[in-house]
């Protein structure tokens, strides 16, 4: 049996039902869905994502990334995205796993492997799709096989995760991940700026102070921020605000005006317009649809 088929078999065995599933390895999550999904929105944190069966579409701003069992997807920074499972049936469900990336572990591997520091002048996009290779697939399979022997997980999971990261760094796009954890690179500064923005997205964004905190000029920050995220800081903030407002509407049952105010909007009408533009419907109608369909807000 091919390694990717063995991975699919393991995911199917350790999920059983549709949805997201935690595992005894905190950074490893499994997903199973028996039908294509509606678009869902969320912040994609740094992770390696593999689909063992089915197909998924991820959109960052106006860019579309499609991947399946022949390709993996990596997000190297926090990014507000929309995604959609586009190939899945009850007989052949969508099966995937996500391994969260640990910057400290990556930095340690870079030093140990002696990988060269990339140029700091170019900021690569913070999400990409790469071709699956036998060495990376085999390492992923060894990691998943630990689910069959839980007693071995404490001792062997760190080693297995490290091997996956090492293989990933050795792939064609490895330098893009190296740049994200290189202290003096523009990409690393943008990653820190994204972290600040996520923590303060409800506040008015003062570009001069934001750039100063990132140790960059406003023009340099704007250029490199857009290179990494495909959007400006203000567009990024808007997506964070709208995603959080949607979560509040669904989880807390508050009205649209209250949600708008809590995420930083001063104008409820502006909030409603931008909400409709992003999610396709005004808040009240979108909320009724989400509750009726039981639609998840994020999928691995």
HELIX and SHEET records of a PDB file:
HELIX    1   1 UNK A    3  UNK A   15  1                                  13    
HELIX    2   2 UNK A  103  UNK A  113  1                                  11    
HELIX    3   3 UNK A  134  UNK A  145  1                                  12    
HELIX    4   4 UNK A  146  UNK A  148  5                                   3    
HELIX    5   5 UNK A  150  UNK A  152  5                                   3    
HELIX    6   6 UNK A  153  UNK A  169  1                                  17    
HELIX    7   7 UNK A  174  UNK A  181  1                                   8    
HELIX    8   8 UNK A  186  UNK A  199  1                                  14    
HELIX    9   9 UNK A  207  UNK A  213  1                                   7    
HELIX   10  10 UNK A  218  UNK A  229  1                                  12    
HELIX   11  11 UNK A  233  UNK A  252  1                                  20    
HELIX   12  12 UNK A  256  UNK A  262  1                                   7    
HELIX   13  13 UNK A  268  UNK A  279  1                                  12    
HELIX   14  14 UNK A  283  UNK A  293  1                                  11    
SHEET    1   A 6 UNK A  19  UNK A  22  0                                        
SHEET    2   A 6 UNK A  28  UNK A  33 -1                                        
SHEET    3   A 6 UNK A  94  UNK A 100 -1                                        
SHEET    4   A 6 UNK A  47  UNK A  53 -1                                        
SHEET    5   A 6 UNK A  71  UNK A  75 -1                                        
SHEET    6   A 6 UNK A 127  UNK A 131 -1                                        
SHEET    1   B 4 UNK A  40  UNK A  44  0                                        
SHEET    2   B 4 UNK A  79  UNK A  87 -1                                        
SHEET    3   B 4 UNK A  55  UNK A  60 -1                                        
SHEET    4   B 4 UNK A  63  UNK A  67 -1                                        
END                                                                             
